[in-house]
Amino acid sequence: MNQVTVTGMVLSATPIGEYDKRVVILTREKGKISAFARGARKPNSPLAGAVMPFSFGEFTVYEGRTSHTLMSASISNYFAELRTDMEGACYGFYFVDIASYYAREANDETALLKLLYQTFRALLKPSIPNRLIRYIFELKAITINGEGPQVFQCVCCGSRERASVFSAKRGGLVCDRCRRDLYDAMVLNTSTLHALQYIVGTPVEKLYTFTVSDEVLRELGMVSERYMDVYVDKKFKSLEILEQMQDVLT
């Protein structure tokens, strides 16, 4: 067996047997991996806190032929505040579900891990609305996966000059000349388009540095929802729970 140390975040943890857990970790070096944490459910286990979802840090694992074993961990951020905030926790679980959906084993997931970490940091900032964080994360995650919307020119002819609308089905902006028979056309506020361009084109480290008006937030939500419906082939239970909770709070 080969011992390696990876940097990552725990996406999920499942009880196994009487004392163990199986954890899924999004890592920078090896993509999404699963590992058995022996004895992690014992109260005095040094792994007890490390295997909780949202924990970010360094994990030392033994690589076996068919599985990994978690030996130790050095956690730099538990994001414990989110575990005591019902709304923040719901957002967090939704975000790790999306990350788990996209991440692959033995793949370079540096950008996705960075996005997830920066998004969790943003959830702790009261100055940024959680709904805006959600729409930014959804659109950026899709972009990192290579299916992001074209928001700089017409997806059909490449025009940057003619007025355009947004079409999730077509994958982005469609100019007036090419929009014939376009059934899902959305006319966007100029500020909404600028926000989309910023989300798609800006490095992850600078994503969560702006706020928007209520109208722009509403349009970003429409764009993200329609785009997710077209390009994400999965319904997330965590999103259903999040939306139910928001209905109760509003």
C-alpha positions as a Markdown table, in Angstrom:
| # | Residue | x | y | z |
|---|---|---|---|---|
| 1 | Met | 0.0 | 0.0 | 0.0 |
| 2 | Asn | 1.0 | 3.6 | -0.7 |
| 3 | Gln | 0.6 | 6.4 | 1.9 |
| 4 | Val | -0.3 | 9.8 | 0.5 |
| 5 | Thr | -1.4 | 13.2 | 1.9 |
| 6 | Val | -4.0 | 15.1 | 0.0 |
| 7 | Thr | -5.7 | 18.5 | 0.5 |
| 8 | Gly | -9.5 | 18.4 | 0.4 |
| 9 | Met | -12.9 | 18.8 | 1.8 |
| 10 | Val | -15.2 | 16.1 | 3.2 |
| 11 | Leu | -18.4 | 15.8 | 1.1 |
| 12 | Ser | -20.2 | 13.1 | 3.0 |
| 13 | Ala | -19.8 | 10.6 | 5.7 |
| 14 | Thr | -21.7 | 7.3 | 6.1 |
| 15 | Pro | -21.7 | 5.0 | 9.2 |
| 16 | Ile | -20.2 | 1.6 | 8.6 |
| 17 | Gly | -20.6 | -1.2 | 11.1 |
| 18 | Glu | -20.4 | -0.2 | 14.8 |
| 19 | Tyr | -17.6 | 2.2 | 14.9 |
| 20 | Asp | -16.4 | 3.1 | 11.4 |
| 21 | Lys | -17.3 | 5.6 | 8.7 |
| 22 | Arg | -17.0 | 5.8 | 5.0 |
| 23 | Val | -16.1 | 9.3 | 3.9 |
| 24 | Val | -16.1 | 10.9 | 0.4 |
| 25 | Ile | -13.4 | 13.6 | 0.0 |
| 26 | Leu | -13.0 | 16.0 | -2.8 |
| 27 | Thr | -9.2 | 16.4 | -3.1 |
| 28 | Arg | -7.0 | 18.6 | -5.1 |
| 29 | Glu | -4.5 | 15.9 | -6.1 |
| 30 | Lys | -6.7 | 12.8 | -6.7 |
| 31 | Gly | -10.2 | 14.1 | -7.4 |
| 32 | Lys | -13.0 | 12.5 | -5.5 |
| 33 | Ile | -12.0 | 9.6 | -3.3 |
| 34 | Ser | -13.7 | 7.4 | -0.7 |
| 35 | Ala | -11.9 | 6.1 | 2.3 |
| 36 | Phe | -12.7 | 4.0 | 5.4 |
| 37 | Ala | -12.1 | 5.8 | 8.7 |
| 38 | Arg | -11.6 | 3.0 | 11.2 |
| 39 | Gly | -13.0 | 3.8 | 14.7 |
| 40 | Ala | -14.1 | 7.3 | 13.6 |
| 41 | Arg | -17.5 | 6.9 | 15.5 |
| 42 | Lys | -15.8 | 6.4 | 18.8 |
| 43 | Pro | -16.1 | 9.5 | 21.0 |
| 44 | Asn | -12.3 | 9.6 | 21.7 |
| 45 | Ser | -11.3 | 9.0 | 18.1 |
| 46 | Pro | -8.9 | 11.6 | 16.7 |
| 47 | Leu | -10.8 | 11.2 | 13.4 |
| 48 | Ala | -14.2 | 12.0 | 14.9 |
| 49 | Gly | -14.3 | 15.7 | 13.9 |
| 50 | Ala | -12.2 | 15.3 | 10.8 |
| 51 | Val | -14.7 | 13.1 | 9.0 |
| 52 | Met | -17.7 | 15.5 | 9.4 |
| 53 | Pro | -19.0 | 17.0 | 6.2 |
| 54 | Phe | -17.5 | 20.5 | 5.3 |
| 55 | Ser | -14.2 | 19.7 | 7.1 |
| 56 | Phe | -11.3 | 21.1 | 5.0 |
| 57 | Gly | -7.7 | 20.3 | 5.5 |
| 58 | Glu | -5.0 | 17.7 | 4.8 |
| 59 | Phe | -5.9 | 13.9 | 4.9 |
| 60 | Thr | -3.3 | 11.1 | 5.0 |
| 61 | Val | -4.6 | 7.9 | 3.5 |
| 62 | Tyr | -3.3 | 4.5 | 2.6 |
| 63 | Glu | -4.1 | 3.6 | -1.0 |
| 64 | Gly | -5.2 | -0.1 | -1.3 |
| 65 | Arg | -6.0 | -2.0 | -4.5 |
| 66 | Thr | -9.7 | -1.3 | -4.2 |
| 67 | Ser | -10.1 | 1.2 | -1.4 |
| 68 | His | -8.5 | 3.9 | 0.7 |
| 69 | Thr | -8.0 | 4.0 | 4.5 |
| 70 | Leu | -8.0 | 7.3 | 6.3 |
| 71 | Met | -5.1 | 7.3 | 8.8 |
| 72 | Ser | -4.9 | 10.9 | 10.1 |
| 73 | Ala | -6.1 | 14.4 | 9.3 |
| 74 | Ser | -5.1 | 18.0 | 10.0 |
| 75 | Ile | -8.2 | 20.2 | 9.6 |
| 76 | Ser | -7.7 | 23.9 | 8.9 |
| 77 | Asn | -11.4 | 24.8 | 8.8 |
| 78 | Tyr | -14.3 | 22.8 | 10.1 |
| 79 | Phe | -16.9 | 25.5 | 9.0 |
| 80 | Ala | -18.5 | 24.8 | 12.3 |
| 81 | Glu | -20.6 | 28.0 | 12.1 |
| 82 | Leu | -22.6 | 26.5 | 9.3 |
| 83 | Arg | -23.6 | 23.4 | 11.3 |
| 84 | Thr | -25.4 | 25.6 | 13.8 |
| 85 | Asp | -27.1 | 27.7 | 11.2 |
| 86 | Met | -30.0 | 25.7 | 9.6 |
| 87 | Glu | -30.1 | 27.8 | 6.4 |
| 88 | Gly | -26.3 | 27.8 | 6.0 |
| 89 | Ala | -26.2 | 24.1 | 6.6 |
| 90 | Cys | -28.8 | 23.5 | 3.9 |
| 91 | Tyr | -26.9 | 25.6 | 1.4 |
| 92 | Gly | -23.7 | 23.8 | 2.4 |
| 93 | Phe | -25.2 | 20.3 | 1.8 |
| 94 | Tyr | -26.6 | 21.4 | -1.6 |
| 95 | Phe | -23.2 | 22.7 | -2.7 |
| 96 | Val | -21.3 | 19.5 | -1.7 |
| 97 | Asp | -23.9 | 17.5 | -3.6 |
| 98 | Ile | -23.2 | 19.5 | -6.7 |
| 99 | Ala | -19.5 | 19.1 | -6.2 |
| 100 | Ser | -19.9 | 15.3 | -5.7 |
| 101 | Tyr | -22.0 | 15.2 | -8.9 |
| 102 | Tyr | -19.3 | 16.8 | -11.0 |
| 103 | Ala | -16.1 | 15.4 | -9.4 |
| 104 | Arg | -14.4 | 12.3 | -10.7 |
| 105 | Glu | -11.8 | 10.0 | -9.3 |
| 106 | Ala | -8.2 | 10.5 | -10.4 |
| 107 | Asn | -9.2 | 13.8 | -12.1 |
| 108 | Asp | -7.7 | 17.3 | -11.5 |
| 109 | Glu | -10.4 | 18.9 | -9.4 |
| 110 | Thr | -8.3 | 21.9 | -8.2 |
| 111 | Ala | -10.8 | 24.4 | -9.6 |
| 112 | Leu | -13.9 | 22.7 | -8.2 |
| 113 | Leu | -12.3 | 22.3 | -4.8 |
| 114 | Lys | -11.3 | 26.0 | -4.8 |
| 115 | Leu | -14.8 | 27.0 | -5.8 |
| 116 | Leu | -16.3 | 24.9 | -3.0 |
| 117 | Tyr | -14.0 | 26.3 | -0.4 |
| 118 | Gln | -14.4 | 29.9 | -1.4 |
| 119 | Thr | -18.2 | 29.4 | -1.5 |
| 120 | Phe | -18.2 | 28.1 | 2.0 |
| 121 | Arg | -16.3 | 31.2 | 3.1 |
| 122 | Ala | -18.8 | 33.4 | 1.3 |
| 123 | Leu | -21.6 | 31.7 | 3.3 |
| 124 | Leu | -20.1 | 33.1 | 6.4 |
| 125 | Lys | -20.3 | 36.7 | 5.1 |
| 126 | Pro | -23.6 | 38.4 | 6.0 |
| 127 | Ser | -23.0 | 41.0 | 3.4 |
| 128 | Ile | -23.6 | 38.6 | 0.5 |
| 129 | Pro | -27.1 | 37.1 | 0.1 |
| 130 | Asn | -27.2 | 33.3 | 0.2 |
| 131 | Arg | -29.4 | 33.2 | -2.9 |
| 132 | Leu | -26.7 | 35.2 | -4.8 |
| 133 | Ile | -24.0 | 32.8 | -3.5 |
| 134 | Arg | -26.2 | 29.9 | -4.8 |
| 135 | Tyr | -26.6 | 31.2 | -8.3 |
| 136 | Ile | -22.9 | 32.1 | -8.6 |
| 137 | Phe | -21.9 | 28.6 | -7.4 |
| 138 | Glu | -24.3 | 26.8 | -9.7 |
| 139 | Leu | -23.2 | 28.7 | -12.8 |
| 140 | Lys | -19.5 | 28.6 | -12.0 |
| 141 | Ala | -19.6 | 24.9 | -11.2 |
| 142 | Ile | -21.2 | 24.2 | -14.6 |
| 143 | Thr | -18.6 | 26.5 | -16.2 |
| 144 | Ile | -15.7 | 24.6 | -14.6 |
| 145 | Asn | -17.2 | 21.4 | -15.9 |
| 146 | Gly | -17.0 | 22.8 | -19.5 |
| 147 | Glu | -20.7 | 23.4 | -20.1 |
| 148 | Gly | -21.0 | 27.0 | -19.0 |
| 149 | Pro | -23.1 | 29.5 | -20.9 |
| 150 | Gln | -21.7 | 31.7 | -23.7 |
| 151 | Val | -22.4 | 35.2 | -22.4 |
| 152 | Phe | -20.0 | 37.2 | -24.5 |
| 153 | Gln | -21.3 | 36.6 | -28.0 |
| 154 | Cys | -24.0 | 34.9 | -30.0 |
| 155 | Val | -23.7 | 31.1 | -29.7 |
| 156 | Cys | -24.9 | 30.7 | -33.3 |
| 157 | Cys | -23.0 | 33.2 | -35.4 |
| 158 | Gly | -20.5 | 34.7 | -32.9 |
| 159 | Ser | -21.8 | 38.3 | -33.2 |
| 160 | Arg | -21.0 | 40.7 | -30.4 |
| 161 | Glu | -22.8 | 43.6 | -32.0 |
| 162 | Arg | -26.4 | 42.7 | -32.4 |
| 163 | Ala | -28.9 | 42.8 | -29.6 |
| 164 | Ser | -29.3 | 39.4 | -28.0 |
| 165 | Val | -31.5 | 37.3 | -25.7 |
| 166 | Phe | -30.5 | 34.4 | -23.4 |
| 167 | Ser | -31.5 | 30.8 | -24.2 |
| 168 | Ala | -30.6 | 28.0 | -21.9 |
| 169 | Lys | -31.4 | 25.4 | -24.6 |
| 170 | Arg | -29.0 | 27.0 | -27.0 |
| 171 | Gly | -26.4 | 27.5 | -24.3 |
| 172 | Gly | -26.2 | 31.3 | -24.0 |
| 173 | Leu | -26.8 | 34.5 | -25.9 |
| 174 | Val | -28.6 | 34.4 | -29.2 |
| 175 | Cys | -28.6 | 37.5 | -31.4 |
| 176 | Asp | -31.7 | 39.0 | -33.0 |
| 177 | Arg | -30.8 | 37.5 | -36.4 |
| 178 | Cys | -30.5 | 34.0 | -35.0 |
| 179 | Arg | -33.3 | 33.9 | -32.5 |
| 180 | Arg | -36.0 | 32.7 | -35.0 |
| 181 | Asp | -38.2 | 30.0 | -33.5 |
| 182 | Leu | -36.5 | 30.4 | -30.1 |
| 183 | Tyr | -39.1 | 29.4 | -27.6 |
| 184 | Asp | -37.1 | 30.0 | -24.3 |
| 185 | Ala | -35.7 | 33.5 | -25.1 |
| 186 | Met | -35.1 | 35.7 | -22.0 |
| 187 | Val | -34.5 | 39.4 | -22.4 |
| 188 | Leu | -32.0 | 40.3 | -19.7 |
| 189 | Asn | -31.3 | 43.5 | -17.8 |
| 190 | Thr | -27.9 | 44.9 | -18.8 |
| 191 | Ser | -26.7 | 44.5 | -15.3 |
| 192 | Thr | -27.7 | 40.9 | -15.2 |
| 193 | Leu | -25.7 | 40.2 | -18.4 |
| 194 | His | -22.7 | 42.0 | -16.8 |
| 195 | Ala | -23.1 | 39.8 | -13.7 |
| 196 | Leu | -23.2 | 36.6 | -15.8 |
| 197 | Gln | -20.1 | 37.7 | -17.7 |
| 198 | Tyr | -18.3 | 38.3 | -14.4 |
| 199 | Ile | -19.3 | 34.9 | -13.0 |
| 200 | Val | -18.2 | 33.0 | -16.1 |
| 201 | Gly | -15.0 | 34.9 | -16.7 |
| 202 | Thr | -13.6 | 35.8 | -13.3 |
| 203 | Pro | -11.2 | 33.6 | -11.2 |
| 204 | Val | -12.7 | 31.9 | -8.3 |
| 205 | Glu | -10.9 | 34.0 | -5.7 |
| 206 | Lys | -12.7 | 37.1 | -6.9 |
| 207 | Leu | -16.2 | 35.7 | -7.4 |
| 208 | Tyr | -17.8 | 36.7 | -4.2 |
| 209 | Thr | -17.0 | 40.4 | -4.3 |
| 210 | Phe | -20.2 | 41.9 | -5.5 |
| 211 | Thr | -23.9 | 42.3 | -4.8 |
| 212 | Val | -26.8 | 43.0 | -7.1 |
| 213 | Ser | -30.3 | 44.6 | -7.0 |
| 214 | Asp | -33.4 | 42.5 | -6.3 |
| 215 | Glu | -34.3 | 42.6 | -10.0 |
| 216 | Val | -30.9 | 41.3 | -11.1 |
| 217 | Leu | -31.0 | 38.6 | -8.4 |
| 218 | Arg | -34.4 | 37.5 | -9.7 |
| 219 | Glu | -33.1 | 37.3 | -13.3 |
| 220 | Leu | -29.9 | 35.4 | -12.2 |
| 221 | Gly | -32.1 | 32.9 | -10.5 |
| 222 | Met | -34.2 | 32.4 | -13.6 |
| 223 | Val | -31.1 | 31.9 | -15.8 |
| 224 | Ser | -29.5 | 29.5 | -13.3 |
| 225 | Glu | -32.6 | 27.5 | -12.8 |
| 226 | Arg | -33.3 | 27.1 | -16.5 |
| 227 | Tyr | -29.6 | 26.3 | -17.2 |
| 228 | Met | -29.5 | 23.7 | -14.5 |
| 229 | Asp | -32.6 | 22.1 | -15.8 |
| 230 | Val | -31.0 | 21.6 | -19.2 |
| 231 | Tyr | -27.4 | 20.7 | -18.3 |
| 232 | Val | -27.6 | 18.9 | -15.0 |
| 233 | Asp | -29.2 | 15.5 | -15.3 |
| 234 | Lys | -30.0 | 15.1 | -11.6 |
| 235 | Lys | -32.5 | 16.3 | -9.0 |
| 236 | Phe | -30.9 | 17.0 | -5.7 |
| 237 | Lys | -32.7 | 16.1 | -2.5 |
| 238 | Ser | -30.7 | 18.7 | -0.7 |
| 239 | Leu | -32.1 | 21.4 | -3.0 |
| 240 | Glu | -35.6 | 20.2 | -2.4 |
| 241 | Ile | -35.0 | 20.5 | 1.4 |
| 242 | Leu | -33.4 | 23.9 | 0.9 |
| 243 | Glu | -36.3 | 25.3 | -1.0 |
| 244 | Gln | -38.9 | 23.9 | 1.4 |
| 245 | Met | -37.0 | 25.6 | 4.3 |
| 246 | Gln | -37.0 | 28.9 | 2.4 |
| 247 | Asp | -40.7 | 28.6 | 1.8 |
| 248 | Val | -41.2 | 28.3 | 5.6 |
| 249 | Leu | -39.0 | 31.3 | 6.3 |
| 250 | Thr | -40.6 | 33.6 | 3.8 |
